[in-house]
Amino acid sequence: MPRSRPAAIVWLFAGIVICLLGLTVYSARLLASGQAFISAEGAWAKAQKDAVFYLSRYAEDGAEDDYRAYRAAIRVIEGDRAARVALTQPRPDIDAVRRGLLQGGVREEDVPGLLELYRLLRGFGPMEYLISVWARSDAFIGELEAIGGALHQRGGARDRGEAQDIARRIHRINRALAPLENDFSQTLEEMQRAAQSLLTTAILVITGLLLIAGITASRRFLAQNARLQEALVESEAQLRRVIEAAPMPLLIARASDQRLLYLNGKALEQLGLDFASAVERPFADFHADPAIRAALGEQLARQGVVDDFEVHLRSAGGRESWLLLSARRVPYGGTECLLIALANIDDRKRVQEDMRRRALHDPLTGLANRAMFLESLERAMHKARRRSAQFSLLFVDLDRFKEVNDTMGHAAGDALLKAVTERLVMAVRQSDLVARLGGDEFVILIEEHEGPEEVMIVAQKVLSMVARPVPVDWREAAVSASIGIASFPEDGEDIEALMRNADTAMYQAKERGRNNFQFYSPELNVISHRRLALERRVREALEREELFIEYQPEVDLASGRIVAAEALLRWNDPQGGVSTPPEFMPVAEETGIAPAIGAWVLERVLSDARAWHERGVPLAVGVNLSARQLQQPDLAEQVARALEAHRMPAAMLRLEIAEPVLMEGEDAAHRTLRGLEALGVQMAIDNFGSGFSSLGLVRGLPFGVVKIDRSLVSSCPVRRECAAIVQATTAMAHALGLRVVAQGVESEEQRAQMAALGCDAAQGHYFAEPMQAGAIPELLRRREPGSVSPRPGEKVL
């Protein structure tokens, strides 16, 4: 075999690595440029919404600050437009493009990437489509600028009527821009995903081809090398030449005592010696692990050969390495020797160690995960049995963590879990184990304690540290903990019993008000069985057809007509009677059947609405969406399938989302809302006033209705600030083109006040109690057109 062949293989693998690095770097740069394009689109969209918002306010109140804010937003759009115009010229002015992009909010370092991306994709169908969509927005932006210029010359609107007319024109422009913006954003996201998929596939294919070529060449080399050794077994000189030419450490050691007789340059480099210092030294001197050295000697003595045996070697300079050792018996110098080949696997060992660490540790918090905890618990149990000792298990579950996740977003929830992890570690001894089982469930293993008093001290410390508010971004997230304690062997002599009883004690802590700890006792099994029974009944409620829907009409306050109906879920529990969602949906969420219940509600409501439609009552119907449903990526597809199956127009369905769910504005929820908007369904903010009460939530979101929470409505007659909030909400909502519905109207006084404060519609027991679906058409037929107030002694409806 020619001596140049090993060097060629080394250069081949070097070339493979360089190609892969180059392809990876170029892919990363291309994807980063795509992300910069997406960020630029986001800045344009934000500027457009800000321009509409501040110009609307300027038309209403004439405040100069609003006009300056509007102009600031318009300058961003003008910069982007100038950059686009310059870029699409036959010979683009790069300086003009750069100035426009910087004015449009693009970072200086992102400009070259955007220019390169455009040059690469110019003439490509999707990119040309993006540019055309962008250009179509110029006319609407120009109309918006014309309105702003005319308003500023006059110093604002002359009267309220003109202000309202201008506001309508502005929002007409905004509605015209929204589809263009959505089309642009979706096309850009699709291009980004397609590019990423294409690059990933290209890297995988090229990597595979390069590796196949390298492996094929290497296998050919090894095969030829083996044949050469068989052919030249009697020629020591030729054997040395082969060893010297090998691209890996090779050495010859005497089989009887493993003293080194010959080493190639790679082997000398690996052992940190020159040839004279290495010869006649035992190979065993370089082993860093005596146990591995002994195991290697045993296998050589028993089998005479070794293949891919992992050894841990230490060079003369003290550098330690993991290598794969293979050995074959060969004659050399008139005696039986071992030809030893070494291959460095330090990188592989690091990967294996990292994989083991990942397999046994939670990726978010770095704590031990369930697998590692169960291993540790089993060891602790064996040790406690040998020593007749005891240990305790603390099952920690965070209270109200789901509320933080639903209202502040999963990123905030992750930050909270990391902060709680740090506090749990600080609250226990260094010898105690803290693990995360999943979600918001943690467990603490306390070994070798002095008794329940010491465990109580640890539990109280955990409670006090967890209860401190955690700063997340610009807000504080507050949770507490419920702790269940079980001890070995009193509360369980095996892992399953101990875990189950600690979990039972934790649920008892929740039942007793949360933010406390409870020791397990046999009496808790009764409570646990009750909870399990409730979970079982909730799981079976759907298949036993115990769930049903009632409807509460929504009345237009000006005409007295019924304009919609809200669907209300109920459970006819055979043991507890009729229950409302707050009583059983938390259990449904925990047992995982909440999505199935949500799908059933949608199907049933659309079926009822279709029946009304066929009876000549085309009434819009509202369905509540939970935070969990809003996180479902396929929710829009589910709604589309249900509408098609029941042949219902999308406009007849109104999906209602509680205000706290929208407060964080997660990207996943917003994508779902845009998907629902594309279907044409109505969207409403439910329970407005129960959170921060900011109509800024609707900016960029497809809402058409705001429903005032019943707590505000009921307080208006006695609290002037509540009435002021409702009045301000209706004014702002109308300026944004939204209808306002008052919830929980219980009296004539409340109805009259809601009408006076500007509400468009209302619902509540004053108008009608919740009723079965079949009663709705009959109710509409009995309804006298135009009546608003009830006759003496009867309800409005």
Disulfide bonds with the S-S distance in Angstrom:
none
